[in-house]
């Protein structure tokens, strides 16, 4: 255990088992009195006492009526973040989790004392990290893959036309009325009109769509199917059914001709040959990027498997919560709140956090081994590396480098440099890997 002075506060750090620590933080009685006064100023507008205008009741009167401790809880909530932040700044240990706070002393005229239990960054014992053997990844692009990519583009540029001179064929988009019967009786959800159904989409009961092939517009056709054994409506599961159907519309997709005109419409090239070559180039770049990611993942996985580290549960929990927050922000950008997401999926926050646990643990271990490699190899981010990163960030956010630099504080600068250092370590271990 050791003690550090922080202004009018003191910090004691007690190492616990499992890379945990207990910080005992003591704020002076004077500082806590200031927090009590802030709590009073914040709350006085809500207090009503006969004989005083609302918001004008003196603090002493409120304390006489409700006790001197009336503002203590709010005062503690005001004092703790500031005192804890100062303690973290001064602590020589690297804290890697949110704190678990417990108030120890909360009395008039005495120092305010609380503890914060936190996780500390664990030590890593590296095993082998140079000469890691990984499988060679083939990035050759085949003619079939080029054809498939071009066919997708043709599908995106297809036009839809109505068909009136023939019966339904596989792949047609139909609009139909249907009514279903089980044991000669209708059932709930078994009837609809103007229902859009693409033949071959396999969105209906197995066997249904195939039996519509050959149906003519306006003529009734009977479809016989059997509901799957695992059908969501238990009363229908496994039962045979008859559907009476009438096709109201037939539409088909017309793909553009695969020629120079098509190439010029969907790309910057004048000929199909040039367009095809560009598709090959882009597919190759995509495969190379995927292969790069696979190599990096394989190398880091191997290093983790041969390393030793003890991850504190609190560190893992903090990472899970951070990932859940990031996920919540991403779906909010798509117009969905996390509450709506839970309604749609039936998940809960606890279930989401549990789902994220393996990935959270992998992220922590990956970062720790890369930091250990950087330390072992004396890898550091240079000022040029940092300047180039700021330039990229400025371009991404569409602002000047000067403005981006102004927005970055000391904490953010340190985080960026640590990320760059980890990236250097990743590049180092991949460059030193051996493909087999």
N, C-alpha and C positions, 0 to 999 in steps of 0.2 A: 504494500500500500504506500502511496506517496501523496503529498499535498502540494497544491499550487495556489498562489494568491491571484485573484482576478478582480482588480479594483477593490470594491468593498465586499467582495465575495471570496469564498475559498472553495477549492475543489479537491476532493479526495477520490482516488481511483483504486478500487479493489478488484484484482483479477479473480475471476471465478472459473470453474471448470467449463470445458467445451467452448473455449474462445469467447466467453461472456465476461462482462465487467459490470461492476456497480459503481456509478458515479454518485458521490454524496456532495450535493451543492448547497452552500450556505450563503444566503443573501443577508445583508445587514438589516437590523431593525429599522434603520432610517429608510432604506430602499423599500422595505415592505410597507412602511407607513405611506410612502408615496403611491404605492400600488393600491392601498386601501382608499386613499383620497381619489384616485382615478376611478375606482369602482363606485364610490359615492357619487361623483360627478356624472358618471354614466347612468346611474340608476335613479337619481333623485327626481327626475321628471315623471317617474312611474309611481311615486309615493304620495298618498293622500292622507293628510292628518288634519282634523278639524282645527280651525284657527290659523291655518297657513295656506297660502296659495300653492297650487300644485307646482312642483318643481322648485319651490322656495323654502322647503323644510330644512332647517339646519341639520348638519350631520349628527351633532350631539343629541338632538331631540330624537332622531330616528334610532340611534344607538341606545338611548335610554328606554325607548319603547320595545325594541326588538332584541336588545343585547349587543354588546360590542362586536360580537362575531358576525353580525348580519352581513357585512361586506367581505368577510374573509374568503369565502369560496371564489367570488368573482376576482378578488385581489390576487389570490393564488393563480388563477387562470391568466391574469395579466402578467404576473411576475415570472411564471415558469418559462414561457417561450424565450424571453430576453435572457434570463439567467442561464438557461440550458444552451442557447446559441453561443453565449460567451464562454461557457465551459467547454463546448465542443471545439471552439477556436483555439483554446489554450491547451487542450488535452493533447498529449504527445502520441497517444494511441489512435489508430485509424478506425473510426466508428462506421459500421456498415449496416445499421438497422435503425428503425424507428425506436424511440425509447419507451420503456414501460415505467411510468411515473408513479411514485408513492410519496405522499407528504409525511414527513417525520415530525416536524415541529411547526406549529401555527398558533402562536400566542402573542398577546399584546406586549410590546416592549422588548421582545426577544427576536433573535435572528430567525429568518424563515429558512427552514431546512427541508430539502426533499431529496429523494434518490431517483436515479434514472438507470434502469438496467438495460444494457445495450450489448449488441454483438460486436466483436472486434474482428478485423480482417485476419483470416487464418493464415498461418505459415504454409508454404507449399514445398514439399520435397520432390524435386523433379527426378524422373527416371531418364529413359532415353528420349531425346527430343531432336537429335540430328541423325540423318540417315534412315528416317522412317520409311518403311516399304509400303507402297500403295499400288493398287491396280491401275494399269494404263487404261485410259478412257478413249474410245474411238469417237472422233468428232466428224467423221466422213458423212457428208450429206448425200443421200441416195436420190436417184431419179424419181422413185416413188414418193419420197418426202416432198420433193419439189412439186410434183403433180398434185399431191394432196393440198399443199398450201395454195396453189393456184385455183384448185377447185373450190376451196373455201371462199376465195375472193370472188369467184364466179357466183357462188351461192349468195354472197352479200349483195351482188349487183343484179341478181335475178329479178325479173318482173313477173307479176302475177296476172294471169288472164282467166276469164270465165270460159268454161267449157259447156256447150249445149248440144253437141252432136255425137256424144258417145257416153258410155257408162263409166262408172267409177273404176279408176286404176290405182295400183299401189303408188303411194307418194302424193296422191291428190289431197287437196284441202277441201273438205266438205262442210256443209251446214245441214244438220239433220234434226228431225223430230223423232223422239223415241218414247216408247212406253214398255216397261218390263213387267213380267208376270212370273211369280213363283207359286207352284201348285195351283195355277189358274187364277191367282189373285194378284192385284197390284200391291206394291210395297212402297214404303216411304223412301223418297229420293230416286225412285225408279222411272221418273217421267221428266222430260224436258223438251223445250222447243227451241229451234234455231241454235242448236248446240254446235260449236265449231270443233271439228275433229279431223286431224291429218292422218290419213291411212298409212300405217307403218310406224306411227309414233309410239305405239305400245303404251298409251295412256289409259286405255280402257281395259276391261276384263280380258284376260288372254283368250284369243280366238274370235273376239268380237269384230275387230277391224278387218280381218281377212275375209269374213263373210259378207262384208259390204262391197267387196270387189265384184264388179259386174252389175251392181244396182243402178237403175236408171232414175233420172230426175222425176219426182212426182209419183213414183210407183212404190207401193209398200213391199218391203222385204222382211222376212222373218229370220232372226238370228238366234241360234241356240248355243248357250254357253253354260259353264259351271263355275260358280263363285269359288275362289281359292279357299282352301281350308283355313288360312290365316287372315281371311277378310275381316276388316275392322268392325263390321256389323255382325255380331255373333249369330243373330237369327238367320242370316243369309249364308254364312260360311259353309262351303261344301255342297250347296244346293244347286240343282239345275235350274236355269231360268230361260224364258222365251222373251225376246225383245221384238216388238213390231216397230219397224223403222221406215221413215220416208226421207229420202235425200232431197233437200230443197235447192242446194247449190253445189256445183263442182268448180273448183279452181285449180289451176296447175301453175307450177313455176316454169318459166322459160329462161334457161341459162343463156348468157351472151355467148356468141361464137368465140372460139379460142383463136384469135387472129391479131394482127397488128393494131386494128382499131380498138379492140378490147384493151390491149396493152397500153395504148396511148391514153385511154380514158381512166384507167386505174393507177397509172404511174406517170413518171416524168419521161418515160422512154417512148420512142416512136415505133419500135419493132418488138414482136413477141420474143425474139431471141435475146434482145437486151434485157427485157423485163424478166425473163426466165433466169438470166445470169445474176440479176440483182436479187431475185428471190433466193437463189442459191447462196449468195454472199451473206444475206441477212440470216438465213438459217444456220450458216456456218458460225457466224458471230454469236448467235444465240446458244448453239451447242458448245462453243468454246467457253462462254460465260458460265453455262451450267456445269461444264466439266471443271472449270476453275473452282466453283463453289463446292463441288463434290470432293475435289482434291483437298481443299482447305479443311472441310469437315472431317474427312478421313484422317488427315494428319493430326488435327487437334484431338479427335477421339482417341487416337493411339497414344498421344502424349498424356491425356487424362488417365487412360487405363493404366499407365505405368508410373503415375504420380501419386503422392499421398497428401491428403488434406482433410481437415475436419470442418465441415460446413455447419455453422451454428443455425439452429432452426429459425431464430429471429431474423437472420440474414436472408434465409430462404423465403420467409413470410413477407419480408419487405419487398423482395424482388417480385413475388407473385402479385402483390398489391399494385406495384408500379406497372406491371404488365396489364393488369385489369384496368387500371386508369387509362393507359395508352389505348387499349381496346375500346373503352367507353368513348374516348375522344374521337377515334376513327369512325365508329358507327354514328356518332352524333353529327359528323360531317356529311353523312349520307342521309341525315334527316330522321334518325332513329335514336331514341333515348335508351339507356341501359335497362330502364324499367320495362319499356316496350319489348326490348329484345328478350328479357326474361319471360314476358307473357307469351311471346311467339314460340319460344323454344321449350318452355317448362323448366328451364334451369333456374338456379338460385345463385347468389353471389358466392356462397360457400362451394357450390358445385363447380362454378367457373374457376375459382381459385384452385380447386383440387385438380381440375383438368390441366391447368397451367403449371402445376408443380414440376413435372418432369422437365419441361422446357426451361423453367426458371432455374432449376438445379444445373442444367447443362450450360446455360448462359453464365452462371456464376463460375463454374469450374473452368469453362473456356477462358474467361477473362483472367482468372487467377493464374492459370498455367502460362498464358501469354505474358502476363506481367512478370512472372518468375523467369521466363526465357529472356525477356528484355533486360532484367537485372543481371542474369548470368552472362549475357553477351554484351553488356554495357551499351544497349541500344537507347538512343534518346531522339526526341523530335527536335530538329534544328529550327532556327528562326525562319529559314526559307520554307521548311515544311509548314510551319504555322501560318506564314504569310500566304502561301498558296491555298491553304485550307480556308482562310478568311476570304480570299478571292472567290473560291468556289461557292461559299455560303452567300456572299454578296450577290453573285449572279443568280443563285437559286431564289433568293428573296427579292431580286430586282431592286437592289439599292447599291449605293457606292461603298467602296471598301472603307472609306473614312467613317461613314455612318454606321456600318456594321461593327467597326472597331470600337466606336463610341458606346454601342449597345452592350458590348461584352465586358462583364466585370471580371474581377480576379478569380472568382470561383469558376465561371464559365471558361476562362482562358486555361485554367489548370485542367479542367475536364477535357477540353479539346486536345491539349498536349498529351494527356494520358491516353486518349483514344488513338492519337497518331502513333504513340509509342507502342501500343498494343498491335496496331496495324503493321508496324515495322517488324515486330516479333513474328506475326503471322506470315509475312512475306519471307522472313528468314527461314522459318521451319519448312515452308513449302518448297523454297529454292533448294534446301538441303535434303529434301525427300528423294527417294529412289523409286522410279516406276518399274514395275515388274510385269 
